[in-house]
Amino acid sequence: MNVPEITEAEIDARYRILDRDAEEGGYHLNPDVAFTRNLVRGLLVNERRYGYMACPCRIATGNKAEDLDIICPCDYRDPDLNEYGACYCALYVSGDVLAQKAPVRSIPERRPSRAERKKARQEQATGGMVQTAYPVWRCRVCGYLCAMDNPPLVCPICKAKQERFERFL
């Protein structure tokens, strides 16, 4: 599939959006602007290729349901930031890394293998559900929980889109 060329203006616009959203959510983009712009380019390429911003440092399947965990910001961002000071691709960094009090280090892959992810989805689909007055939805990015008929359009905590919510109970 040919992906149309990504322009510098498109990169600038998405960079500003990501930076604003990150800062509003208490996160920080990597201060290495050239490096970060290349990651933003990768996000834009994946968005054009697949219709969603799959993490540029991982191989997406093109099946959105299978790739929900790696749509930026991915499910692994917060554990990586907490433990290593940056997410796997180093798009997001901790305050200490931003202030140059800590280096960006190598981060091991947290994402389970494709077979493990498939098994987990099957177990989740066949597992028993506790009955509640409303379904409980969990944001896969930040863990926010809400009890309502449908998940919110946007997570009030991390601004992830509705599709990043999963039924919790």
N, C-alpha and C positions, 0 to 999 in steps of 0.2 A: 504494500500500500504506500503510495507516495503521499507524504505529508507536506503541505505547502510551507514555504520558508517562513520562519518566525522572525518578525521585524524587531529592531531595537526598541521601537515605540511600544510594541506589545509587551516586551520584557520589562521595560520601565513601568508600564501601567500595572502589570501583575505584581512586580516587585513592591510597588507602593502599597497595593492592597494587602499583600501578605505581611508586609512590615507593620502596617496599621493594625491589622487583625491580631498579629502576634503580640504587639505591645499592649493592645486593649485586653488581651487575655492573659497578660503577665508573662509572656514568652518573648524571646529575642531572636532575630535572624542573625546568622553568622556575620560578623563584621567584615569579613573578607569579601568585599563587594563583587569583585570579578568572579570568585568562586561561587558565590551565591547567585549571581546572574546566570551562570551556566546551569545551576540546578533549576532555576526558574524556567530557563529555556527548555530543559528536559521535562518539567511539569507541563509546559504548554504543548510540547510535541506529543506527550502522552494524552493530553486532553483532546487534541485533534485526532489522534490515532484511535483512541478508545472511547472518547466521550466523557472521560473523567481523568482527574489529575493523579494518576498512579505515581507512586514514588519513583523518581528517576534512577534510584540506586538498586532497584529490584526488578525482576522480570515479571511483567504483568501477563495474565493469560488472555486478556481481552474480554473475559467474562466478568462483568461487574460484581455479580454475587460472590464469585470466588476471590475477587480482588478487594472487597470492601475493607479488609484489614490494612491494605497498603495505599489507600487513597489518602493523599496528604490533607491534613496531618494524620499520619498513620497511627494505628493502635499501639505501636511500640515507642512512640515519641516520648511520652512521659516517663516510662520506666528507664529508657535510655538517658534522658536528661537527668533524672534523679541519681542514677548510678555512675554515668560517664561524663556528664556535663554537656552532652550533645546528642542529637538523634543519630540514627545509623548513617544517614547521608550527610550529616552536619549542617543541614539547612537551619535547624533550630539549635540554639546554644543556651546554656545557663547564664545567669547573671555573673557568676565568677569567671566564666570563659569570656564573656563580653568585656568585663573589666580587666581582663588579662591576668587574673589571679590564679587561673587554672588553664592548662593546655587542653586542646582537643586531642583525645586519645583514640586509639583503635577501639572499635565497638563490635563485639561479636553479634552475629545474626540471631535474633530472637524468634523470627518467624518460623513456625513449625513447617515441616516438609509438606508438600502437597497432599501426600497420603494421610499424614496426621491431621491436616486441616479438614480433609474430607471425612475422616472418621469422627472428628469432633462435631462436625455439622450433622452427621447422621445420628450421633448420640443425643445431641441437643434436640433434634426433630422428634426422636422417639421417647425422650425422657418424660417423666410425669410432671404435670404442671399443678401448682397449688392454686386453688380457686380464690380469687379476690373479687371485690366489687368492680374494680377496673383493672385492666392489664397494667403491668408495671413495665416501663421501657427504660433501658439503660443506654446511655451514650457510650459507644465503643471507644471514643477518643479519651474522654475525661472521667467516665464513670458516673456522671450525673444520672440520678434516678427520678422518674416521675410516674405517677399513677393517673392515667387518663385513657380515653378510648383510643387515641392515636398519639404517636410521639409528636413533639413540637416540630415545626418546620425548621427551626434552627435551635441548637442547644444554647440555652441562656448563659452557660458557663464558658464554653470554648468556641462557640459559633459554628460547630460542625452541622452539616445539613441533615435533614430528617432521615435520609437513607443510612446514616451512620448509627442509628438507633437499632437496638435489637430487643426483642421481647425478653424480659427478665423473669417475670412471673405471670 
